[in-house]
Amino acid sequence: MVKAPPISRRLALGAAAVVAVGLAAVLAATLVVSGRPAATRAPEYLSTASSSFAAQAANWFPSWVVLPAGYARTTFGFEVAERLQPATPTYLSRVRLEADFERYGRCLWMQDWMSAEVSNDLDGMSSAAVVLRESATWPATVATASNSVAGLKAMARSAAELELGPVSRDFAMSCPALPPTATN
């Protein structure tokens, strides 16, 4: 027959378990705040009623969103943010804004790919297809529209295989009116 440990030993083991769980929670919170994509950070919000909404939102333009040549990040980000400001005041989360910035950036690359296709620029089509493939895994897209990732990857594969139909169809169905070119 095995004897139960003395009460003081059980209390010590219980206290150690509580400390370990608490330490794990602190470490997890530290990881969430430091350097993780927006999907795992505590949510941040902007009021769309603010007169400086577009400028504030443009500051959240994700560093991982690559733009085609001829687009200045700051100007493009501001123009997109102006389009995202709804008429009715509300709050928009950072991850939602990042997802919209990703969508606009992806649409620029679809447009760039289609322009290269018209001019028979195989290098331009190839470069755009590479970014389109990467864009399917941009963090805010994965966090907010994970069900569309497979479709985005299929469209990017079609772009790499020089198939116009899927790219132009996705562009027509999912892309808003794009801001004018904001050159450097």
Protein Blocks (a to p, Z undefined) as FASTA:
>chain_A
ZZdddfklmmmmmmmmmmmmmmmmmmmmmmmmnopafklmccddddfkbmklmmmmmmmp
cfklccdehiafklmmmmmmmmmmcfbdcdddfklmmmmmmmmmmmmmmmmmmmmmmnop
aklmmmmmmmmmmmmmgfklmmmmmmlmmmmmmmmmmmmnopaklmmmmmmmmpccdddd
ddZZ
